[in-house]
Amino acid sequence: MSKSGLKNLKMKSVDMTDQNIEKIADLFPGVITEIEDEDGNLKKGIDFDLLKQELSADFIEGREERYDFTWVGKRQAIIEANRPINKTLRPCMEESKDWENTENIYIEGDNLDALKLLQESYLNSLKMIYIDPPYNTGKDFIYNDRFVMDSDEYDEETCAYDEAGNRMFKNSKDRGRYHSDWCSMLYPRLKLAHNLLRDDGVIFVSIDDHEVHNLRKIMDEIFGEENFVANIVWQRAFSPVNLKKKFSESHDYIICYCKEAEIFTVLGLKRTETSSGRYSNYDSDPRGPWTSTDLSVGPVNRANVYPIKTPSGRIISPPEGRCWVLSKERFNQKLLDKRIWFGKNGDNTPRLKTFLMEVKSRITPMTFWVREDTGDSQEATRELKLIFDGKLIIDYPKPTRLLKRLGEIISQNDDIILDFFSGSATTAHAVMKLNSEDGGNRKFIMVQLPEACDEKSDAYKAGFKNIAEIGKERIRRAGEQIKNEIEAENKQATLDGEPKKVPDIGFRLLKVDDTNMKDVYYSAGEYSQETIEGLVDNVKEDRKDIDLLYQIILDWGLPLNHRHEIEEIDGFTIHIVDNDSLVACFESNIPESVMRKIAEKKPLRAVFRDGSFRDSPGKLNIEGIFKTIAPDTKLRVI
Ligand SMILES: C[S@@+](CC[C@H](N)C(=O)[O-])C[C@H]1O[C@@H](n2cnc3c(N)ncnc32)[C@H](O)[C@@H]1O
């Protein structure tokens, strides 16, 4: 709290433990007690004995047997998901595309940090999450979250580095904690991702047999067993690898869970010409094309066993062990309505007609996906080579058609789609394509670590130092390709035809970095008031206004894709986000007259720098000015 009584923005990510305590407090206010933190300040804590009493009928004591899934490091992984971080997202306009207008986001950095930073801005906001994490094949590099491995376990041979010099380690099968480390890596990320999904949202996770069993257990725990939706089997390979001694694996899984089974529905696949191709009209029925199904079913229901006379006069009974699907009365109704088909010769076993005009416009997807519908790994590689001048730029990408299909069955209109292991950004490509095809305005958020490319790789030779660079460049190139295709199509279209809309092919780039605030900001308890006042500023020297603005946007839980403008008031720079959502001014010695003009805008939120009014008369008046002119504005300082 500053001396004037103005509240400070906290400028760090959410403390999930605090939030959990609040949730328990809502349910059982009696179990809340006060405890001292490290600095001697009082804070809320839980009296676990009292909580135990509240739950005594169900409480499971100590080591009693129970159904449980655990691994070495699980407790630490839970703590890690809740631990706040002193980091922020720094905008990078130069590398972005169409910053002003785009609503897409690309985040460069570790996805654990990114997910923590997104918690408030995107809480309950995402319709769909797709991830394709390392499969833990024994050759994968896993990002070393500081809690996974002790420093003495490092072996230079098995380590790689990202751009910031953070270590990634090769999780080989002979490591004692081979599965545990993978679970510890994924668990906190999925826990944080769960918070971001809308109640009708869904998550898809690509995986193979190395970890599918552990993934299912983790997902059951985080999403709830009742929210399991499907295990899609995707045919990723076509021809066998004959060098393999046992089986040549040709499929991956896509595990799907929703947030709330009771409200979640699948939109389904759009009916295409091919899927409608099964319908024909052999008898020129005025109701149009139809298809038919066998009228007999098993097991036998005696009431539905009766003889049927074909148009040619033959008497037919259901085959042994089966009966007709319709009662005699219903059959006669359908017969009268010309909905029973006995074949062109009028002498075949009866079938029931279903008309194309009467079926749903969407098809319920099945759980077995073949390469003809989705593309396979080879197609994904070809696709990427086409974008990157014939070079193999990344191993194991997914085909755009696969991601498009996932998007199509789940999302529409303005939905936000997140991929936080985005690699070459196939998901972003698919979102842009889907929008270009159905005129939708889906938005993507990609997260990718700047994992260094091997110096011997094609990617490195082509000038890409890390995988994030590849992802960004793919979005740029794929976006241009889509735009050119649409423009060419529009040129061909007849004059009176509606021209097709070019979707949003831009992205705002934000990089995970340390907080903008100096360390003193967070350990203020250790300093006397005089020391604090003696410090000129609490913002790091290399940070710009735009960095501060985005940290404030995150802190206040506003989305990262809002428009922002810069305005000058009497020579002072004012940042305006989303019209009146937020106004910020980071200048020093702001005169009262400017304060008044800012207040007259009546923004929902206003932020100033603590040093903005040092020794100026405005500092004492600021709250008064806003109380009089804009009493509903929430006022904060950083
Ligand atoms: C299997 S690839 C994803 C491929 C992607 N689906 C595609 O089609 O290109 C997994 C990606 O996750 C990235 N990754 C691994 N750990 C990460 C972390 N902690 N934060 C962000 N990205 C990470 C890796 O760099 C890798 O590019």
The ligand as an ORCA input file, in Angstrom:
! r2SCAN-3c Opt
* xyz 0 1
  C       5.707    -33.011    -30.153
  S       6.075    -31.360    -30.329
  C       4.595    -30.648    -30.897
  C       4.468    -30.728    -32.379
  C       3.291    -29.964    -32.916
  N       2.048    -30.588    -32.605
  C       3.428    -29.781    -34.411
  O       2.540    -30.207    -35.154
  O       4.425    -29.237    -34.852
  C       6.166    -30.793    -28.679
  C       6.701    -29.387    -28.564
  O       6.575    -28.957    -27.234
  C       7.668    -28.123    -26.936
  N       7.855    -28.073    -25.476
  C       8.395    -29.028    -24.673
  N       8.411    -28.607    -23.393
  C       7.853    -27.372    -23.385
  C       7.599    -26.425    -22.360
  N       7.923    -26.666    -21.095
  N       7.027    -25.244    -22.707
  C       6.688    -24.981    -24.007
  N       6.926    -25.848    -25.019
  C       7.494    -27.028    -24.711
  C       8.840    -28.747    -27.645
  O       9.819    -27.770    -27.922
  C       8.165    -29.273    -28.907
  O       8.332    -28.379    -29.963
*
